Structures are given as C-alpha cells and as structure tokens.
Amino acid sequence: MSLTPRQQEKFRALAAEIEGIDIEVYKRFERDPLEPIIGLGKPNLRIGFFRARPRAR
C-alpha cells in the first residue's frame, strides 16, 4: 500500500505532534520517525495505533 503525497503530508504533520515516539528505534532501523509504517490489517479501517513495548509506570 502506498500513500498519496497528501496522505504522507497529513501523517507527517500528525506524527510531529505525537509525544512518545521511540526515536531511538527509528534511528536504529534508519527510518524517519515522521513516516508511517504501514502494516497488515483490515484495509477498510481508518487508522490503527500500536506500540513496540509496554511502558513502565
């Protein structure tokens, strides 16, 4: 699945406002933390969220 330039722009703007993105993980895999990682799932869902690991409280 590829995103349109407008979708990419919207994702980047949203990602820039999100707190708690694990920047170190993105750096380790040479990925841009503002670029969405599109995974598998139901194609008719609007959006999904995930975390790499639970956070300690």
C-alpha positions as CSV (number, residue, x, y, z in Angstrom):
1,M,0.0,0.0,0.0
2,S,1.4,3.4,-0.9
3,L,0.2,6.7,0.3
4,T,-0.6,9.7,-1.8
5,P,1.6,12.8,-1.3
6,R,-1.3,14.5,0.5
7,Q,-1.7,11.5,2.9
8,Q,2.0,11.5,3.5
9,E,1.9,15.2,4.4
10,K,-1.0,14.6,6.8
11,F,0.7,11.7,8.5
12,R,3.9,13.7,8.9
13,A,2.0,16.6,10.4
14,L,0.2,14.4,12.9
15,A,3.4,12.5,13.8
16,A,5.2,15.8,14.5
17,E,2.6,16.5,17.3
18,I,2.6,13.0,18.9
19,E,4.5,12.6,22.1
20,G,6.4,9.4,23.0
21,I,7.5,8.3,19.6
22,D,10.5,6.0,20.2
23,I,13.0,7.9,18.1
24,E,15.9,5.6,19.1
25,V,14.1,2.6,17.5
26,Y,13.6,4.6,14.3
27,K,17.2,5.6,14.2
28,R,18.4,2.0,14.8
29,F,16.5,0.9,11.7
30,E,17.4,4.0,9.7
31,R,13.7,5.1,9.5
32,D,12.2,8.5,9.6
33,P,10.0,8.8,12.8
34,L,7.6,11.1,10.9
35,E,6.9,8.5,8.2
36,P,4.1,6.0,9.0
37,I,4.9,2.3,9.0
38,I,2.0,0.7,7.2
39,G,1.4,-2.8,8.4
40,L,-1.1,-5.6,7.8
41,G,-4.7,-5.4,8.9
42,K,-8.2,-4.8,7.7
43,P,-7.9,-2.4,4.7
44,N,-11.3,-0.8,5.5
45,L,-10.2,0.5,8.9
46,R,-9.4,4.2,9.1
47,I,-6.4,4.1,11.3
48,G,-4.7,1.9,13.9
49,F,-2.2,2.6,16.7
50,F,0.5,0.3,18.2
51,R,3.4,0.5,20.5
52,A,6.6,-1.5,20.3
53,R,6.5,-2.4,24.0
54,P,4.6,-1.5,27.2
55,R,5.9,1.4,29.1
56,A,6.9,1.1,32.8
57,R,4.8,3.1,35.1
